[in-house]
Amino acid sequence: MDLDSIECVSSSDGFDEDEIHLHHTLHSYSHSHHHPELSATKPRNGNNNSAVAGPTATAPATSVHELLECPVCTNSMYPPIHQCHNGHTLCSTCKTRVHNRCPTCRQELGDIRCLALEKVAESLELPCRYYSLGCPEIFPYYSKLKHEALCNFRPYNCPYAGSECSAVGDIPFLVSHLRDDHKVDMHTGCTFNHRYVKSNPREVENATWMLTVFHCFGQYFCLHFEAFQLGMAPVYMAFLRFMGDENEARTYSYSLEVGGYGRKLIWEGTPRSIRDSHRKVRDSHDGLMIQRNMALFFSGGDRKELKLRVTGRIWKEQNPDAGVCIPNLCS
């Protein structure tokens, strides 16, 4: 597709008219491999595309816990736990993967349950699988899964839009990953002045996108601006995601504005956490939506070239009990 021209300026005390011209080819960035799962007994270090960043620690481990580790996926086994005639065990998910053959002795598995091991599991208390990332919690064996699905210390997925990137880690790791591996533009400040230019607005791949990361209030925010096909015509959308958990995301607000020729569209909202996937936010239309006809009107001229300028700001809400907002000053 044609090269798109992006201009993006960030400043903490207003909009800067001296724009930095950046050029991007909007495309899908993909990786072909999948990241290994984390384990409470065997934490793994990934490569640049599949890594978990965080503090190191030594997990409590017992021989019983090792018995409850599936030999195929190395995750903890939960009922039903299966065994072969020779007593080798594996989890129910992996039973279908090995085509009903024991991965240890190659004997047919059948439908034998290891009830003794299931009973032993009921008596265990184990650390969260994200202990190495800072979670101090210890849970009864059968309560671990529910906690881990919502654990605040679980790693984040790479927020790069539209990619199959399998990188996971904490926020500092992902910021470096976005800068170094995806070549994402990084800006400091809580206001932005973003210009999107496309030579042929009628040729829109489903979807094209760009991502810019902003640092303010000591936090990182992902500004997405993209075009995607909605029905028979392209739609342009801008929205903000917070690089952190949902609860903290709700302490911030942001506004986006686009316009021209005496008209403007304004969006105000709360940034979504990167716990919500880019696709989930986009498909919920939770952001500034610009229909093609309006976008071409804002672009002016002969309506054959798209020229949209999106401006915006981010601010921090004070304690809701106080009922007022902190002034828009960046840290």
Secondary structure, 3 states (H helix, E strand, C coil): CCCEEEEEEEECCCCCCCCCEEEECCCCCCCCCCCCCCCCCCCCCCCCCCCCCCCCCCCCCCHHHHHCECCCCCCECCCCEEECCCCCEEEHHHHHHCCCECCCCCCECCCEECHHHHHHHHCCEEECCCHHHCCCCEEEHHHHHHHHHHCCCCCEECCCCCCCCCCEECHHHHHHHHHHCCCCEEEECCEEEEEEEECCCCCCCCCEEEEEEEEECCEEEEEEEEEEEECCEEEEEEEEEECCCHHHHCCEEEEEEEEECCEEEEEEECCEECCCCHHHHHHCCCCEEEEHHHHHHHHCCCCCCEEEEEEEEEEEECCCCCCCECCCCCC
